[in-house]
Amino acid sequence: MFDLSSVDLLGAFRRELELCKVKEDEHVVVLSEPDSRGDYVAAAFGAAKSLGAHVIAATVPGGSAAPADSTRTGSGPGLTSVLNDGAAQDLLKSADLVVDLTQEGFIHAPVQQEILKTGTRIIFVCDAPDVLVRNLPQEGDKERVLAASGLLKRSETMRVTSGAGTDLTVQLKNAHPEFQVGFADDPGRWDHWPSTMVLCWPEFSDGQLVLAEGDILLPFKEYVRSPVTLQVADGHIEKISGGADAKMLETFFEDADDEWGRSLSHMGWGLMKSADWFATALYGKSELMGMDARAFAGNFLWSTGPHPVLGRESYAHVDIAMRGCTVSVDGTDVVVDGRLVED
């Protein structure tokens, strides 16, 4: 919404890299493609240099190995120029930290896991400058997300309800709780600036999800205009009913023709108190990845498609951020009517 000076950006990136625990003499690779923001490359490079790190700025050709055109989600496996280049992969594996400024990163690429297994930390950055600065993480955020993921890990059931009619019961056994906190400070850690959320990968969930007006469909970056009811059985969407938005989702899944497109993927709730629910309406679609919606404090975020825990590969990936839900974990309310419950 407004431009930040180079000094503002440098300060924000320096603080981000401090949270990523960049130390003197560590090796930092600033990874970009031709369409990446040049001011981000300069800010990341300067921030790493100011912390005494050895820095390499690597620009690789753009272009991703796209999934089927009909999915239109942009959730392909990552940059072809890295996927098919062992030298590029070796460079990333040799780094202590990779600042990933590419458009899609490698979230869905097995090669990212190979890089992380070497101990490389990766921080992915892809949002508007003022969104980054407004949502600059705090050191104490990690304690909050660890507490939330710990609750999921030791619990058996999550229940999600809402005044709109949502009533979903989720089995948490082997759901592999995870979190995002906005900085990558542990060896082998991938994270996303900005983001503060907890999530898990359940296999079984049953009931119904009712999208209310004002909930957000991603990556379409659209607000729901009329209620949508999705009937869920054994973690699979059996029926979608409602108006125009229901028709759009139904058509998306039909066109994708993806075996796992209607299966639920990750789900959890947001903890990012600085997030703005209306950011999706205030920026151009190309300016945002939508992390304000995904990590909004007190939301319920769920998705469809890929499920790495179960080995399901899918590019029919939709994230849906819902507001106004109550989330209960083994009878303990963590979100009530869309507001976080915190001590």
C-alpha positions in Angstrom: 0.0 0.0 0.0 3.0 2.3 0.5 6.6 2.3 -0.4 9.3 1.8 2.1 12.8 3.3 1.9 15.8 1.2 1.3 16.8 1.9 4.9 13.5 0.6 6.2 13.8 -2.6 4.1 17.4 -3.1 5.2 16.4 -2.7 8.8 13.6 -5.2 8.5 15.7 -7.8 6.7 18.5 -7.4 9.2 16.1 -8.0 12.1 14.6 -11.0 10.2 18.1 -12.5 9.7 18.9 -11.9 13.4 15.8 -14.0 14.2 17.2 -16.6 11.8 20.3 -16.6 14.0 22.7 -15.6 11.2 26.1 -15.4 12.7 29.5 -14.1 11.7 31.2 -16.2 9.1 28.1 -18.2 8.3 27.3 -18.6 4.6 24.1 -17.0 3.3 22.7 -17.5 -0.2 20.2 -15.0 -1.5 18.3 -16.9 -4.1 16.3 -15.0 -6.7 14.9 -15.2 -10.3 14.7 -12.4 -12.8 11.2 -11.4 -11.7 12.2 -11.2 -8.0 12.2 -7.8 -6.3 15.6 -6.2 -6.7 15.1 -4.1 -3.5 14.6 -7.4 -1.6 17.8 -8.9 -3.0 19.7 -5.8 -2.0 18.2 -5.7 1.4 18.8 -9.4 2.1 22.4 -9.1 0.8 23.1 -6.0 2.8 21.5 -7.4 6.0 23.6 -10.6 5.8 26.7 -8.7 5.1 26.1 -6.3 8.1 25.9 -9.4 10.3 29.3 -10.6 9.2 28.1 -13.5 7.0 29.7 -14.6 3.7 27.0 -13.8 1.1 26.3 -15.0 -2.4 23.5 -13.6 -4.5 22.4 -16.3 -6.9 19.9 -15.5 -9.7 18.6 -18.5 -11.5 16.3 -18.6 -14.6 12.6 -18.2 -13.8 10.0 -20.8 -14.9 8.4 -23.6 -12.9 7.5 -27.1 -13.9 3.8 -26.4 -14.0 1.2 -28.9 -13.0 -1.8 -29.5 -15.3 -3.1 -26.2 -16.6 -6.5 -26.8 -15.2 -5.4 -26.6 -11.6 -4.4 -23.0 -11.9 -3.0 -22.9 -8.4 0.6 -22.1 -9.2 1.6 -24.9 -6.8 4.0 -26.6 -9.0 7.2 -28.3 -7.8 9.5 -25.3 -8.0 12.0 -23.7 -10.3 13.0 -25.9 -13.2 16.4 -24.2 -13.2 17.1 -25.6 -9.7 15.2 -28.9 -10.0 17.4 -29.8 -13.0 20.7 -28.3 -11.9 22.8 -30.3 -9.5 25.3 -27.4 -9.2 22.5 -25.0 -8.0 21.3 -27.6 -5.5 24.9 -28.1 -4.2 25.2 -24.3 -3.7 22.0 -24.3 -1.6 23.1 -27.4 0.3 26.4 -25.7 1.2 24.7 -22.7 2.7 23.8 -22.2 6.4 20.8 -20.0 5.4 19.0 -19.6 2.1 16.9 -16.4 1.7 14.5 -17.6 -0.9 13.1 -14.6 -2.9 11.7 -16.6 -5.8 8.0 -16.5 -6.7 7.0 -19.9 -5.5 9.9 -21.4 -3.6 10.2 -25.1 -3.3 7.4 -25.9 -0.9 6.1 -28.8 -3.0 9.5 -30.0 -4.3 11.2 -33.1 -2.9 14.5 -31.3 -3.6 13.7 -28.9 -0.8 13.7 -31.7 1.7 17.0 -32.9 0.4 18.5 -29.4 0.9 17.0 -29.1 4.5 18.5 -32.6 5.4 22.0 -31.1 5.0 21.2 -28.6 7.8 20.6 -25.6 5.6 17.9 -23.2 6.9 15.5 -21.7 4.4 13.4 -18.5 4.9 10.9 -17.9 2.1 9.9 -14.3 1.5 7.2 -13.3 -1.0 4.8 -10.5 0.0 4.5 -6.8 -0.2 7.1 -4.7 1.7 4.7 -3.1 4.2 3.1 -6.6 4.8 6.6 -7.9 5.7 7.3 -5.0 8.1 3.9 -5.0 9.7 4.1 -8.7 10.3 7.8 -8.8 11.3 7.9 -11.7 13.8 8.9 -11.5 17.4 11.2 -13.8 19.2 8.5 -14.8 21.7 6.3 -16.1 18.8 8.2 -19.3 18.8 7.1 -20.2 22.3 3.5 -19.7 21.3 3.5 -21.9 18.2 5.5 -24.6 20.0 2.9 -24.6 22.8 0.1 -24.9 20.2 1.8 -27.7 18.2 2.6 -29.5 21.5 -1.1 -29.5 22.4 -2.0 -31.1 19.1 0.7 -33.7 19.5 -0.5 -35.0 22.8 -4.2 -34.8 21.9 -6.6 -37.2 20.1 -9.4 -35.0 18.7 -9.9 -31.5 17.3 -13.4 -30.2 16.8 -14.3 -27.1 14.7 -17.7 -25.4 15.0 -19.2 -22.1 13.9 -22.4 -20.2 14.0 -22.6 -20.6 10.3 -23.0 -24.4 10.7 -19.5 -25.8 10.6 -19.1 -29.0 12.7 -16.0 -31.0 11.9 -14.4 -33.6 14.0 -10.7 -34.3 13.2 -8.7 -37.4 14.4 -5.2 -36.2 15.5 -3.5 -39.6 15.7 -0.4 -39.5 13.5 -1.4 -36.0 12.3 2.2 -34.8 12.5 1.7 -31.3 14.1 3.9 -28.5 12.6 4.2 -24.8 12.8 5.3 -21.7 11.0 6.8 -18.8 13.0 8.2 -16.4 10.4 11.9 -17.2 10.9 14.2 -20.2 10.4 16.5 -20.5 13.3 17.1 -24.2 13.7 19.3 -26.4 11.4 17.2 -27.9 8.6 14.3 -25.5 9.2 12.1 -24.1 6.5 9.9 -21.2 7.4 8.0 -18.3 5.8 8.1 -14.6 6.6 5.4 -13.6 7.4 3.7 -16.5 9.1 2.7 -17.5 12.7 0.4 -20.5 12.7 0.0 -24.1 13.8 -1.0 -26.9 11.5 -1.3 -30.7 11.3 -1.8 -33.3 8.6 -4.7 -35.6 9.8 -6.0 -38.5 7.8 -9.5 -38.7 9.1 -12.1 -36.0 9.6 -15.9 -36.0 9.4 -18.7 -33.6 9.5 -19.3 -30.4 7.5 -17.5 -27.2 6.8 -19.7 -24.1 6.1 -17.9 -21.2 4.5 -19.5 -17.9 5.5 -19.6 -14.6 3.7 -16.2 -13.0 4.0 -14.1 -16.1 4.4 -11.2 -16.2 2.0 -10.4 -18.6 -0.9 -6.8 -19.0 -1.7 -5.0 -19.0 -4.1 -7.9 -17.3 -5.8 -7.6 -14.5 -3.3 -11.3 -14.0 -3.3 -13.8 -13.4 -0.4 -16.7 -15.8 -0.2 -19.9 -14.1 -1.3 -22.5 -16.6 -0.3 -22.4 -19.6 2.0 -20.9 -22.9 0.9 -21.5 -26.2 2.6 -19.0 -29.0 2.2 -19.8 -32.5 3.5 -16.7 -34.4 4.6 -16.4 -38.1 5.3 -13.1 -39.8 6.1 -11.2 -36.7 5.2 -12.8 -36.5 1.7 -15.2 -33.8 0.4 -18.3 -35.8 -0.6 -20.6 -32.9 -1.6 -20.4 -29.2 -2.2 -23.6 -27.1 -2.1 -24.4 -23.4 -2.2 -24.3 -20.5 -4.7 -21.6 -19.1 -7.1 -18.6 -19.9 -4.8 -19.8 -23.5 -4.4 -20.0 -23.8 -8.2 -16.5 -22.3 -8.6 -15.0 -24.8 -6.2 -16.9 -27.7 -7.7 -15.8 -26.7 -11.2 -12.2 -26.3 -10.0 -12.1 -29.9 -8.7 -13.8 -31.2 -11.8 -11.4 -29.4 -14.1 -8.3 -30.5 -12.0 -9.3 -34.1 -12.4 -6.9 -34.8 -9.6 -7.1 -38.0 -7.6 -6.6 -36.2 -4.3 -8.0 -32.8 -5.1 -11.1 -33.3 -2.9 -9.2 -34.8 0.0 -8.4 -32.6 3.0 -4.7 -31.7 3.5 -3.3 -29.6 6.3 -5.4 -27.7 8.9 -4.9 -25.6 11.9 -5.3 -22.0 13.2 -3.5 -18.7 13.0 -1.6 -16.9 15.7 -0.3 -13.8 13.8 -1.9 -10.9 15.8 -0.6 -8.3 13.4 -2.3 -9.8 10.4 -5.0 -7.8 8.5 -8.0 -9.8 7.3 -8.7 -7.1 4.7 -5.2 -7.2 3.1 -6.6 -9.4 0.4 -9.0 -6.7 -0.6 -6.5 -3.8 -0.4 -3.7 -5.1 -2.6 -3.4 -6.4 -6.2 -3.4 -10.1 -6.5 0.1 -10.2 -7.8 1.4 -8.2 -4.8 0.4 -10.8 -2.1 0.8 -14.4 -1.4 -2.0 -14.1 1.2 -0.2 -14.8 4.4 -2.4 -12.2 6.3 -5.4 -14.5 5.6 -3.6 -17.8 6.2 -2.0 -16.8 9.5 -4.7 -14.4 10.9 -4.9 -14.8 14.7 -8.0 -16.9 15.5 -8.7 -18.1 12.0 -9.3 -21.7 11.0 -7.2 -22.6 8.0 -7.7 -25.8 6.0 -6.7 -27.1 2.6 -7.1 -29.7 0.0 -4.8 -31.8 -2.2 -1.2 -32.7 -1.2 -0.5 -34.7 1.9 3.1 -35.6 2.4 2.5 -37.7 5.5 0.3 -40.0 3.5 2.4 -39.7 0.3 -0.3 -38.0 -1.7 1.1 -35.9 -4.5 -1.4 -33.3 -5.8 -1.4 -29.8 -7.3 -5.1 -29.2 -6.8 -4.2 -27.3 -3.7 -6.7 -24.8 -2.2 -6.3 -23.0 1.1 -9.4 -21.7 2.8 -9.2 -19.3 5.7 -12.4 -19.1 7.9 -13.2 -16.5 10.5 -15.6 -16.8 13.4 -15.0 -20.5 14.2 -14.5 -22.2 17.6 -11.6 -24.7 17.7 -11.4 -27.2 20.5 -8.6 -29.7 21.1 -9.5 -32.6 23.4 -12.1 -30.3 25.0 -9.8 -27.3 25.4 -10.9 -24.2 23.5 -8.0 -22.6 21.7 -10.2 -20.3 19.5 -13.7 -19.1 20.4 -15.8 -17.4 17.8 -12.7 -16.5 15.9 -10.7 -15.1 18.8 -7.6 -16.7 20.3 -7.8 -18.1 23.8 -4.5 -17.4 25.5 -3.3 -17.3 29.1 
